[in-house]
Amino acid sequence: MSYEKVIGTSVARHCAVPALSILLFIFDRAAKWFALNTLPAEGWFVIPGTTGFVLEHNEGIAYGIRLPQEITIAVTVCAVIAIGFFCIRAYQKKNYSVGGALVLLGVGAFSNLLDRIRYDGVIDTFVLTSWPVFNIADLMVLVGVCIVLYRIVFHPHRSLRSE
């Protein structure tokens, strides 16, 4: 196999999660725009009353815990900066799974931060049975956290070093 093919494949593989994160960020912003501008007041349901799209303005953080908006924004800005720092370190150490997870986490947190700054709360758009209403950015944060925790719990010797 030629050197160019190995490098090209490696770069493509390690850029997949950041590229996916950007695509999910765009979908998240589009879903929020749709909910704010065109969604009927009663929402739109695929399965009546249980699964579909609604508009919910969430001023709290996880599980509806409320903090002053200034504190929430300040903590989120610090978290996004810290996540960015650790993401860069993970990629420098060639720890691509942790770096990719941190990209998902950071981009999701950034999208919700934009909502907090613009709308004084997060715009949630999806309802799925008895789960709380959520958005794509929330899923990005959840998946990123789960991957990092998995690496720390099941691969502690490799979670912060190169793969």
Legacy VTK file of the C-alpha trace (Angstrom):
# vtk DataFile Version 3.0
C-alpha trace
ASCII
DATASET POLYDATA
POINTS 163 float
0.000 0.000 0.000
1.389 3.406 -0.921
2.261 6.049 1.647
-0.368 8.437 0.219
-3.131 5.850 0.615
-2.209 5.198 4.247
-2.047 8.909 5.072
-5.246 9.649 3.122
-7.168 6.876 4.859
-5.844 7.866 8.266
-6.728 11.521 7.787
-10.187 10.677 6.459
-10.856 8.318 9.372
-9.715 10.810 11.994
-11.627 13.694 10.421
-14.901 11.756 10.230
-16.144 12.640 13.727
-15.292 16.354 13.453
-17.015 16.440 10.039
-20.023 14.590 11.471
-20.085 17.051 14.381
-20.270 19.987 11.990
-23.087 18.296 10.071
-24.987 17.572 13.308
-24.437 21.194 14.409
-26.051 22.363 11.156
-28.989 19.946 11.625
-29.397 21.100 15.235
-29.482 24.763 14.247
-31.905 23.979 11.371
-34.236 21.990 13.658
-34.292 24.874 16.141
-34.977 27.376 13.355
-37.805 25.150 12.088
-39.286 24.875 15.590
-39.092 28.627 16.155
-40.375 29.723 12.748
-42.636 27.140 11.144
-43.711 24.526 13.684
-47.407 24.751 14.634
-48.055 25.741 18.257
-49.344 22.249 19.068
-46.228 20.631 17.569
-46.064 17.938 14.941
-46.245 14.294 15.967
-45.239 11.163 14.083
-46.979 9.084 16.771
-49.743 11.235 18.291
-48.870 12.593 21.724
-45.665 10.590 22.142
-43.106 11.053 19.367
-42.520 14.145 17.289
-41.436 17.761 17.217
-42.375 20.476 19.697
-40.989 23.826 20.735
-39.845 24.026 24.326
-37.826 26.859 25.807
-35.647 25.325 28.531
-34.112 27.839 30.943
-32.696 25.155 33.221
-29.709 22.888 32.925
-29.850 19.088 33.263
-33.163 17.799 34.642
-34.604 21.308 34.835
-32.193 22.528 37.525
-32.262 26.318 37.336
-29.296 28.605 37.842
-29.002 32.309 37.071
-28.490 32.663 33.319
-25.226 34.609 33.758
-23.721 31.759 35.788
-24.922 29.133 33.327
-23.406 31.036 30.394
-20.108 31.658 32.213
-19.772 28.000 33.230
-20.672 26.829 29.712
-18.111 29.165 28.104
-15.420 27.855 30.479
-16.482 24.261 29.757
-16.368 24.759 25.971
-12.885 26.297 26.238
-11.661 23.458 28.483
-13.184 20.832 26.177
-11.443 22.492 23.219
-8.106 22.401 25.065
-8.467 18.715 25.979
-9.646 17.903 22.459
-6.533 19.456 20.938
-4.361 17.558 23.447
-6.111 14.281 22.611
-5.534 14.775 18.869
-1.897 15.770 19.482
-1.435 12.511 21.400
-3.184 10.647 18.561
-5.957 9.613 20.934
-8.610 9.928 18.245
-11.535 8.267 20.001
-11.305 10.600 23.000
-10.582 13.563 20.718
-13.609 12.741 18.560
-15.805 12.322 21.624
-14.641 15.700 22.909
-15.412 17.282 19.520
-18.990 15.956 19.747
-19.273 17.151 23.337
-17.807 20.578 22.624
-19.831 21.268 19.474
-23.049 20.189 21.224
-22.286 22.403 24.222
-21.440 25.299 21.884
-24.753 24.981 20.041
-26.700 25.073 23.299
-24.536 28.020 24.441
-25.617 29.940 21.333
-29.240 29.303 22.351
-28.610 30.536 25.896
-27.039 33.733 24.592
-29.688 34.409 21.941
-32.860 33.062 23.575
-32.031 33.090 27.328
-32.425 29.318 27.344
-32.017 26.227 25.203
-34.477 25.447 22.419
-35.531 21.796 22.695
-37.369 20.287 19.749
-37.767 16.520 19.966
-40.135 14.526 22.129
-39.774 10.764 22.376
-42.306 8.925 24.555
-41.733 9.718 28.232
-38.237 11.191 27.816
-37.754 14.906 28.480
-37.813 17.087 25.364
-34.309 17.324 23.865
-32.374 18.548 20.844
-29.576 17.234 18.619
-26.947 19.153 20.597
-28.080 17.331 23.753
-27.518 14.011 21.970
-24.053 15.128 20.886
-23.171 15.991 24.484
-24.591 12.681 25.733
-22.725 10.556 23.178
-19.476 12.464 23.775
-19.706 12.012 27.546
-20.571 8.310 27.184
-17.574 7.644 24.924
-15.168 9.466 27.254
-16.556 7.645 30.301
-16.350 4.308 28.489
-12.696 4.950 27.664
-11.909 5.987 31.234
-13.723 3.033 32.849
-12.859 0.210 30.438
-9.543 1.409 29.013
-8.020 3.617 31.746
-4.459 2.893 30.648
-5.241 4.113 27.111
-7.897 6.752 27.705
-5.526 9.684 28.067
-2.586 8.379 26.036
-2.202 7.711 22.342
-4.062 4.822 20.732
LINES 1 164
163 0 1 2 3 4 5 6 7 8 9 10 11 12 13 14 15 16 17 18 19 20 21 22 23 24 25 26 27 28 29 30 31 32 33 34 35 36 37 38 39 40 41 42 43 44 45 46 47 48 49 50 51 52 53 54 55 56 57 58 59 60 61 62 63 64 65 66 67 68 69 70 71 72 73 74 75 76 77 78 79 80 81 82 83 84 85 86 87 88 89 90 91 92 93 94 95 96 97 98 99 100 101 102 103 104 105 106 107 108 109 110 111 112 113 114 115 116 117 118 119 120 121 122 123 124 125 126 127 128 129 130 131 132 133 134 135 136 137 138 139 140 141 142 143 144 145 146 147 148 149 150 151 152 153 154 155 156 157 158 159 160 161 162
